[in-house]
Amino acid sequence: MITINQIQFNLAKAIKYSGMTHLQIASLIGVSKSCIEHYIKGDRLPTLDIFANLCKILDESADYLLCLDEYK
């Protein structure tokens, strides 16, 4: 079963390895830097539209971030 912690871990990992700062990512998707930091810490999950934009900006599939690749 997929957990929120697994999703948060994959999202945090993708952000870390993107090569972009939290501020750069935040600017590209129209949220605050602190919002990105909340996603990394697992305090919050992005809304669906923000999630879709994160996938695009981070060049990661939604399947990977949602841990669905493991279940195919």
LUMMARVO-134769 format. One record per residue: residue in three letters; x, y, z of N, C-alpha, C in turn. Coordinates in steps of 0.2 Angstrom, whole numbers, padded with zeros to 4 digits, always signed. Example, Ala and Ser with C-alpha at 12.3 -4.5 7.8 and 13.67 -1.06 7.14 Angstrom:
# LUMMARVO-134769
ALA+0066-0028+0039+0062-0022+0039+0066-0016+0039/SER+0064-0011+0035+0068-0005+0036+0064+0000+0039/
//
This chain:
# LUMMARVO-134769
MET+0004-0006+0000+0000+0000+0000+0004+0006+0000/ILE+0003+0011-0004+0006+0017-0004+0004+0022+0001/THR+0009+0025+0004+0008+0030+0010+0010+0037+0008/ILE+0007+0042+0011+0009+0049+0010+0016+0050+0011/ASN+0019+0046+0016+0027+0047+0017+0031+0045+0011/GLN+0028+0040+0008+0032+0038+0002+0032+0043-0004/ILE+0026+0046-0005+0025+0051-0010+0029+0057-0008/GLN+0029+0059-0002+0033+0065+0001+0040+0063+0000/PHE+0043+0057+0001+0050+0056+0000+0052+0056-0007/ASN+0048+0054-0012+0049+0054-0019+0049+0061-0021/LEU+0044+0065-0019+0044+0072-0021+0050+0076-0018/ALA+0052+0075-0012+0058+0078-0009+0064+0076-0013/LYS+0065+0070-0015+0071+0068-0018+0071+0071-0025/ALA+0065+0071-0029+0065+0075-0035+0067+0082-0035/ILE+0065+0085-0030+0066+0092-0029+0074+0093-0028/LYS+0076+0089-0023+0084+0089-0021+0088+0088-0028/TYR+0086+0083-0032+0090+0082-0038+0089+0086-0044/SER+0084+0090-0043+0082+0094-0049+0088+0099-0051/GLY+0092+0101-0046+0097+0106-0048+0095+0113-0047/MET+0088+0114-0045+0086+0121-0044+0085+0122-0037/THR+0085+0128-0035+0084+0130-0028+0076+0130-0027/HIS+0075+0130-0020+0067+0130-0019+0064+0137-0021/LEU+0068+0142-0021+0065+0148-0024+0064+0148-0031/GLN+0068+0145-0035+0067+0144-0042+0061+0140-0044/ILE+0060+0135-0040+0055+0130-0041+0048+0134-0039/ALA+0048+0137-0034+0042+0141-0031+0040+0146-0036/SER+0045+0150-0039+0044+0155-0044+0041+0152-0050/LEU+0043+0146-0053+0041+0143-0059+0033+0141-0058/ILE+0031+0139-0052+0025+0136-0051+0020+0141-0048/GLY+0022+0147-0046+0018+0152-0043+0016+0151-0035/VAL+0021+0148-0031+0020+0147-0024+0026+0150-0021/SER+0025+0151-0014+0031+0153-0010+0036+0148-0009/LYS+0042+0150-0007+0047+0146-0006+0046+0142+0000/SER+0042+0144+0005+0040+0141+0011+0035+0135+0009/CYS+0031+0136+0004+0027+0131+0002+0031+0125+0000/ILE+0036+0126-0004+0040+0121-0007+0043+0117-0001/GLU+0046+0121+0004+0049+0118+0010+0044+0114+0014/HIS+0037+0116+0014+0032+0112+0017+0031+0105+0014/TYR+0032+0105+0007+0031+0099+0003+0037+0094+0005/ILE+0043+0097+0005+0049+0093+0007+0048+0090+0014/LYS+0046+0094+0019+0045+0091+0025+0039+0086+0026/GLY+0035+0087+0022+0029+0082+0022+0023+0085+0026/ASP+0024+0092+0028+0019+0095+0031+0012+0096+0027/ARG+0013+0097+0021+0008+0098+0016+0010+0094+0009/LEU+0004+0092+0006+0005+0090-0001+0002+0095-0006/PRO+0005+0095-0012+0003+0100-0017-0004+0099-0019/THR-0008+0104-0021-0014+0103-0024-0013+0100-0031/LEU-0018+0097-0034-0017+0093-0041-0014+0098-0046/ASP-0016+0104-0047-0013+0108-0052-0006+0110-0050/ILE-0004+0111-0044+0003+0112-0042+0007+0106-0043/PHE+0004+0100-0041+0007+0093-0042+0009+0092-0050/ALA+0004+0094-0054+0005+0093-0061+0011+0097-0064/ASN+0011+0103-0061+0016+0108-0063+0023+0106-0061/LEU+0023+0103-0055+0029+0101-0052+0032+0095-0056/CYS+0028+0090-0058+0030+0085-0062+0033+0088-0069/LYS+0030+0093-0072+0033+0095-0078+0040+0099-0077/ILE+0040+0103-0071+0046+0107-0070+0052+0102-0068/LEU+0050+0097-0064+0055+0093-0061+0057+0087-0066/ASP+0053+0087-0072+0054+0082-0077+0054+0075-0074/GLU+0048+0074-0070+0047+0067-0067+0040+0065-0068/SER+0039+0059-0069+0032+0057-0070+0028+0057-0064/ALA+0022+0058-0065+0017+0057-0059+0017+0050-0056/ASP+0018+0045-0060+0018+0038-0058+0024+0037-0053/TYR+0030+0040-0055+0036+0040-0050+0034+0043-0044/LEU+0032+0050-0044+0031+0053-0038+0025+0050-0034/LEU+0021+0047-0037+0015+0044-0033+0017+0037-0031/CYS+0023+0035-0033+0025+0028-0031+0021+0022-0035/LEU+0018+0024-0041+0015+0019-0044+0019+0015-0049/ASP+0025+0017-0050+0030+0013-0054+0031+0006-0051/GLU+0031+0006-0045+0033+0000-0041+0027-0005-0042/TYR+0021-0003-0043+0015-0007-0043+0013-0009-0050/LYS+0017-0008-0055+0015-0010-0062+0017-0017-0064/
//
